[in-house]
Amino acid sequence: MRNAVIYGILLLLLIAGFLLVLFSGNIAIPFKDMVSILLTGDGLTDEWITIVREFRLPKAATAVLAGAALSVSGLQMQTVFRNPLAGPYVLGISAGATLGVALVMMGISAVGMSGMMSNWAIVFASFLGAAAVLMLIFAVSLRIKDVMTILILGIMFGSITSSFINVLQYFSNESLLKSFTVWTMGSLHSVTSSQLRVLIPCITVGLAVSLLSVKNLNALLLGENYARSLGVNIITARLTLFFSTGILAGSVTAFCGPIGFIGIAVPHICRMLFHTADQRILFFACIITGAIVMLACDLISMLPGNGIVLPVNSVTAFIGIPVIIWIIVSNQRMSSLM
């Protein structure tokens, strides 16, 4: 009963946040016209229709998708490595995806590729970059069992990847360097309708694979030996989870940039709300809560007004870093009591 009430409150917050994003902007659109545009596509002016359907609606949908994808990928990594600080940003997965995007962006500018083909190329390259880092972490985890060492090595892999990105930036032209730098700050506003048509199926596939892996996650949560006793193939389970994480983190990074801290913070927020480690509950909780947090971050990023929009990474840091500090302090307190 308690979980149902919390889910109900979260769903109401999700709907409220989605509507707030639709109504937020420099141009005020009346409620009646907003409903008409959303339901029938008709509005008082063509300008309002364009604003809602081409800008605000894709941005709100992107926030929901990005928040859900990053939160679930963070939940998976924290469970697989049994480390509260694991996440796509910390483990270097986002950095690998960024390298893939950097290589393709320069290639697209060189060959003149455009449209839907370029969108799929960026997503594919981002996935390959994220998957490459995940495979390195997987190879290390087969030989090293200490979770903190794996976490540190993941950070090192991310740093090496960032070094390659810096080299690419150094040799790129001025216009490309500027656009790439802005992209790395993270943004939900630059995702177009055509990009959203690529983002939706990618995240849907990633979440579907994650949902099918929930049983394995619950088994892995109690240790690999226990999971084996239940008949779980550890290597297959991990590869499946890495595939899902690569799609989720890679597709979001491809179009929104490397968004940090959501993947770490939201799973812990969900654990605090539901007081459980059951992945069946946390999976859906992370989807809804992650979407709410990203919508809230988008609203906060627009607070300066006058058409000024803050990079979303600067907002997610304010939410994620306090949670990370709380995790570290809580673990230290528990260690001192033992």
N, C-alpha and C positions, 0 to 999 in steps of 0.2 A: 504493500500500500504506500509506504514511504517513497519507494523508488518511482511509483507511478505519479505521485504528486510532484516530485522533483522533475521528472520528464515533462509533465504538463506545464510547469513554470518555465522550463527551458524552451519549450516549443513556443510559448507565448512571447518570450523574450526574443526568440529568433524571428518571429513574424513582425514584432514591433521594430526590431533593428533593421529588417529588410525594408519596411515601409519608410522608416526614418531616412535611410540612405536614398530612397527614391525621391523623397520630398526635400532633401538637403541640396542646396546649391544657390548660386547667385540669383537665379531666376525662380521666383515663386510661382508654382503651378497649383491652382485650386484643386481640392480633393475630388470634386465631381469630374473635372477634366482628366485628372490622373487616372481615375477608374475607367473612364471612357477610352482613354488611350490604351490602357492595359488590356481591356476586354475586347474592344472593337477595332482599335487602331485609329480611331477618329479623335480629333481634338479641335479646340477653337482656332489654333494657328498651326501651321506646318512646323514652325520653329519649336513649339512645345513637343510635337510628335517626334521630331528628330532628337531633341534633348533626352526624352524619356527612353525611346526605343534604341537609339544608337549609342548613348553614353551612360545614363543612369542605370538602366536595367542590366546591361552587360556588366557594369561595375559591381552592382549588388550581387549578381549571380556569380561573378568571379570571386568575390569575397567569401561567399558561402562555400564554393568548391575548394578554394585554396585553404580556408580554415579547416575544413573537414579532412582534406588530403594530408596536410602537414601534421595535424593532430594524430590521425591514425598511424601515419608512418612513424611518428615519435613514440607512440604507444608500443608499436611492434618492436622497435629497436631497444626500448627500455626493458621489454620483456625478454627478448632473445638474449641480450647481453646481461640481463639482471643488474642493470646499472641505472640509477635514477637520473643521471646526467646525460644519458645517451639520447641522440636525436639526429635528424638529417643534417642540421647546421653544424653541430659540434663534431660529429663523426667525419665530416669532410664530404658528405654525399652531395650537399648543395654546391660545394666548391667544384666537385667533379662535373656536375651538371652545368655549372657556369663555364667551365673550360670547353665543354662540348658546344655550348651556345656561342661562345666567343669565336671558335673555329668556323662554325657555320655562318655566323653573321658576316665575317670577312669574306667567306667564300661566296655568299649570296651577293655581296656588294661587288665582287669581282666578275661573276658570270651573269649578273642581272636577273637572277631568279626572283620571282614575285608570286603573290597570291597564295592560294591554298597549298601549292607545292612547297613554298618556303616555310609555311607554318608547320607542315608535317616534317619537313627536314629539320627544323629547329627542335621540335619535340623529340624526334628520333635521336638526334645528336645529344640532347640533354639527357635522355634516358641512358644512352651508351656511356656518357661521362659519369653519371651517377652509378651505373652498374659496374663500371671499371673500379671505382673506389670500393664499392660493396664487395666485389670479388677479392680485392686485396685484403680487406678486413676479414672476409670469410677464410681466406688462406691462412691468415695469421691466427685466427681463432681455433683452427685445427691443431696448431702446435702449441699455442699459449692459452692457458685456461684462466689466467688472472684477468678479471674484467676491467680493472683500472688500467692495466698495461694496454689492453686492446683499445680502450678509450683514448689513451695518450697517443698510441700509434695512429688512430683515426684522425686525431688532430694534426699529427705530423703529415699524414697523407694529404689532408686539406691544405696545409701550408705549402707542400711541394706543388700541388695543383695551382695554388694562388700565385706561386712564383712563375709558372708557365704563362698564366694569364697576364702577369705584369710584363713579361717579355713581349707578348703579343700586343699589348697596349703601347709599349714603347715604340714599336715599329709601325703602328697603325697611323692613318692620317688624322688630321685634326677633327673633322666632322664625325668620323666613325668613333674616335676616342670619346668625344663628348656624349654621343648617344649611348655608347656602351657604359660609360661611367654613370649616367643617369639611370640606366636600366639596373645596374648593380645596387642602387639605393632601394629598389623595391617599389612597385607601384601597381595599383589595381585599376587605375584610370586609363592606362594605355591599351588595355585588352579590347580588341575590336570584336564585332559580331562574328566575323569569319574565323578569328582565332578561338573564340568561344566554341564554335562548332567542332574544333579539334580538341579543345580542352575537356569538354563534357564526356565524350566517349573514352578518353584516356583515363580520366579519374574514375569513371564508372567501372571500367575493367579493373583498375587497381583496388577499388573498394570491394568489388565482388570477390576477387582473389583473397583479400584480407578477411572477408566474412567467412569464406570457406576454410580459412586457416585458424579460426577462433579456437576450435577444439585443441589443435596442436599448441597454440599459445598458452592455453590453460595448463597443458601438460608440461611445457617447457618452463613455466613459471615455478614449478616444484622441483626442477632439476632435470638434467639430461638422463640420469639413470632411471628416474621415475617415469619419464616420457618413454624410454625404451621398454620399460616393463608393461606399458600400455600398448605397445606395438607401433609406436611412432618412429618412422625413419628420420633420424635427426638431420642428416645431410639434405634429404629431400625437403623436409619441413623448412629448414633454414633457407635453402635456395628459393623456395616458393615465396617465403616472406621477403627475401631480398628483392625478388622480381617485383613483388607488389610495391615495396618501398621505393624501388627505382622508378617505377611508373608514376607513383603519386608525387614524390619529391621532384622528379625530373620534369614532369609536365607543368607543375606549378612554377618551377624555376624558369622554364623556357619562356613563359609569357609574363610572369610577374616579377622576375628577378629572384635572387637568393634571399628569401624572407627568413629571418632568424627568430629563435626563441619560442615561437608558437608550438613547435614540435616537442619542446621540452616542458613548457609550462602547462599546457592544456591537460595532458594526461594526469598530472598531479592535482590540478584543480578538480578534475572528475573524480579522482580517488578520494579527495576530501569531501566532495559533495555526497557521494554514494557510500562511502565507508566500505569499499570492497575492492578486491583484486580480480574479481571474476571478469574475464575478457569479454564475455557475452554482454555484460552490462556496460563495461567501459567502452566497447567498440562504438555503440550507438551514442553513448554519452559524449565521446570525443567528437563524433561527427557534428552533433548539435552544438556543443559548447565551443568547438573550434570555429564553427560558422559565426556564432554570436560574437566571439572575441575579435574575429577579423572584421566583422561589420562595425563593431565598436571602434576598432583601430582606424577604420576608414573615416568614421564620423569625427574622431579626434584629429585626424590629419587635415580636415577641412576647417578646423576652428579659427585659424588666422584670418579667414575671410578674404575679400577682395580678389578672388580668383587664385589665391595662394594655396597650394596643397603640399603638405609636408611629405617627405619620403616615408613610406609605411614602415620601413625598418627602424626609423627613429622613434616610432610610436610603439612597435612591438617590443623594443628593448625596455621601455618603461614598465611593461607588463611582465616580460619574461625574466629580467634580471632579478627583481625582488623575489620571485619564486625560486630561482636558482640559489640565491643567498639563503633563503629560508630552508631549502633542502640541505645545504651544506651545514648550516648551524644546527639543524635538527639532528643530522647524523653525528655531528660532534658531541652533542648532548647525550645521545644514546650511547656513544662509545665511552664517554666518561662515566656513565652509570654502570657499565658492564665490568 
